[in-house]
């Protein structure tokens, strides 16, 4: 097939690389300009550079519904649009140009976790599975008919980075498989259940602030979801912002006031979470590695010189 590719960051880079190594022809690449948003500087292999290396015309756009974009897609005479980490709404004036419209690949099991940061939000919400979905693009964000879906497990102690490395390798193969199904007339289009759809916003610094009144498992999930190289979950200690780099489950039951630095254990330092003081709720969470802003990552047992103090605002 002749393809217009629209994508950004490492997801887009790897998908474009798969297309370039296939029998399909990439006629045009549309990508976003470089961004200083923290979540767009982490996995940021350049789509623009890869296209340029392969002599493919490139447009840089925040949105691609303007006359220049429409005309460029029309002149490309493509059979289909392929999108991977294209981050803004795409209208019917573009999608209606190619014979087969457009397909998008998204790192979640749609219809759940449409929108942004699906891996992070899935871990925060205690999900045990996530995956990758290829769907038809339409006028509604991440709600087009599903063509292909693969599921992966989220282990109880796996981080967002672990799941990124599980899901990312699926992207090129799933896109190529979908293109083959469409070209052969064997593709099936499964409508999404709109009643089950959920959408999530971009994560910001405020979203990573730890609330020690939450149950220990919620705090643990937040720390896992914000693993390096993502902006870490953070709290405050003696007026300084403190990133929690790594934490672990406690194997004993602890109770008391939320945010209390309770005791040292072989793995790290126990901090209390949750609203009530009952040890039956297992309020303890072990902080393993921490880091002050501008400082070095250190074991929590070295950082906290005294117990019986508190974390918080």
N, C-alpha and C positions, 0 to 999 in steps of 0.2 A: 504493500500500500504506500501511497504518497502521503506524508504526514506533516502537519503543522504541530510542532511541539511547544507547549507552554509549561514552564516550570521554574523552580527556584531551589537554592540550597542543595544539600547533599542528596536529598530524595530525588530532586529533579536531575541532578548531575548523573546519578547512577542509572536512572531510567533512560535519559538521553543516550548514555553510553551503550546501554543494551540495544536501543534502536539503531544506533550507528553500526553496531557489530552484527546486525541482522540483515535480512534481504529487503527490509523496508527502506524507503527513501525519505529523508527528512528535508523538506523544502524550505522551511522557515522555522526559526526559534524566536519565541517571545518570552522574555524573562523580566523580573523585577529589578529596579536599580538596587545597588548595594544599600544596606540598611544598618543603622546603628542600634536598632532594637536588640536587646540582649539575647532574646530567643532566636534572632535571625543572624547572629554572629557566632553561633556555637557549631552547628553542622553546616558549614557554609562553603562547600566545594562549589566552584563557579560554573554555572550553566553557560554564561556568556563566553568564558574563556574556552570551554570545550567546543562550543559551536564555532568560535573563531578559528580554532585549531583545525577544524574540519571544513572550513570554507563555506559555512552556512550563514546566510543573512540573519541578522539579529535585530530585534526591536526590544528596547527597554521601556517598560510601561508599568505604572502602578495599577492602572485599570486599562483594559484593552477593548473598550466599546466605542472608541472615538473613530472618526472617519479614516484616519491613517491606518489604524489597526484593521478595520473592516476591509479596506482596499488591499492591504498587504495580504490578508488571508485569502481574499478573492483571487489575487494574482498568483498566489502559490498553487492554485488548482489542486488542492489536496483532497484526498478521499476521506480524511478523518482528522480531527484534533485529538491529540493525546496530552493530558494534563497531569503533572506530578508536582505537588506543592505549589500550585498556582493559588495565590492567597486572597484574591478579590473576586467579586461576582462577575460572571461572564454572561452577557445577554444573548438573546435569540438572534440579534442582527449578525453576530459572529457564528454562533453554533449552527445556524441554518445554512451556512455556505457549503461546507463539505457534504458529500453524499451521505456519509454515515454519522454526521454530527460530531459529537465529541465524547470521549471517555475520560474519566478521572480515576486516579488511584489514591486511596486514602487509608492511613494506618489506624483503622478501627473496624469493628464489626458493625457496620451500618445496619439499621438506622440509628443505633446508639453511638454517641460520641462524635457527632458531626461538629464541624467548626475547628477550633484551634487546640493545640497541645493535647491530643487525645490520649497519648501514652501517660503523660503526667496525671491527667484527670482520672484515668482508669485506675491507677495505683492509689491515688488519694481516696477513691471510692471503694476500695477493697475488692476490686474485680479480680477474679482468678483466671480469666481468659481475655484476650484481645485478639487482634488479627489485622488483616489487610483486605480491603474491598475495592474491586474495580466496578464502577457504575457508569451508566449513561449520564451525561451532563444535560441538565435542563435549567429552567429559569429559577429553580429553587436550590439553594446551597446544599450540596451533599444529599439530595433527596431523589436523584434519578434512579431508574431501574437498575437492579444489581445484575451484573453479568458473571462475576467470579468472586469467590471469597475463600480466604484461608484463615484458619484459627491457630493461635499459639497460646501456650500456658503462661500465666504469670505466677511464678513461684512465690511462696509466702515471704521470702527474704530478698527477692530480686528487685533491682532498682530500675528507674526509667532508662538508664543507660544500657542495662542488660537487655531490656525489651526492645530498645532501639536496634541493638545489634541482632536481635532475633527477627525483627520484622523487615528491616531495610533490605536484606538480601532477596526477599520475596518480590520486590518491586519489578525489576526488569522482566523476570520470567513470567509473572502474572500478566503484565501488559502485552508481551509477545503472544502468550497463549490466547488472550482475549482477541487480539487482532486476527489471529488465525481462525478463531471461531467465527468472527464476523465475516471474514473473507470467504469462508467455506459455507456460509449460510447455516451453521450449526449453533449459533449463539442463541441462548435463551435469556429473556429479559424478565426478571422477577421484580414486580413492583414492591417498593418499600412500604411497610406499615407505618403510616404517618403518626398513628397514635403511640407508637413505641419510640419515635424519634426524640433524641436529646441533642442539644447544641451547647457548646462551651466556648467561652471567650478566651482571648489571649491572656496568658498569665502575666502578672506584674509583680513588683517587689512586695506590695502589700499582701498578696496571696500566699507568700512564703513565711509570714510571721507566725510563730508558734503560739497557740493558745493552750497553756498548760491545764486549763480547765477541761479540755477535751479528754476523752479516754486515751489510755496509753497507745492503743492500736491506731487511733486516728493520728496521733503525733508521729508514731513510727511510720505510718504510710506517707505522711507529708515529707518526712526526711528521706525516705526511699524515692519518692517522686521527684525530689530536688537534688539528686545525686550529682556529683561532678560529671560533666562540665556544666550542668545546669546551675543557675543561681541557687545556692543552698538555702534550706529552711534555717531561720535564724531566730534568736531571742536576744535578751539584754542581760548583762551581768555587771553589776557595779557601774552602771552607766555606759558600758561599752557594748556595741553590737557584736554578737557572737554567733558565728555560723556553726551549725551542727553538721559535720561532714559525714559522720557515720554513727549509727546507733545499733542496739541489739535488744532482743527480748530478754526480760528478766525471768529467771527460773524459780524465783521465790515470790511470795505475796507481800507487797508493801502497802502501807496506808498512811495517809496524812494530808497535809496541806499542799495543793497543787503548786508546782514550781520549786518545792523544797529540794535542796541538794541533800540527799539522805545519807549515803555511805559509799565507800569504795568497795569494789568487788574485783576479782581478777581481770574481767573484761574491760572495766571502766568505772563510771560513777553513776549510781542510781539517782534519778530525779523522779519526783512524784507527779502524777497526772490525775485528772478526773475531778469530779465535783464533790464526792463524799469521801469521808475519811476511812471507809471500811477496807481493810486489807483483803476481804473476800473478792473485791473487784480487781485485784492485782493491778494496782496503780503504778507500779514501778516500771521505768524504762531506763535502760543502760545507755549512757552517752559514751561512745568509744573514742571519737576523734572530734576536735573542735578547732576553730580558727577565728581569732579576732580580725576585723577588717584591717588590712594592711600588714597583718602578721603571718606567721608560719602555722601550718597545720601541726597540731601537737596532740598527744594522747590526753584524754580528759583527766586521767589520774595525775598527770603532771600539771595541768592547767589549774585545777581546783585544789588549792592548798588547804582549804578548810571546808568542813562540812557545816550543816545547819544554817546555810545562807540560802538565798532564793534567786531564781531566774524569773525574769518578767520585764515589764516596761520600765 
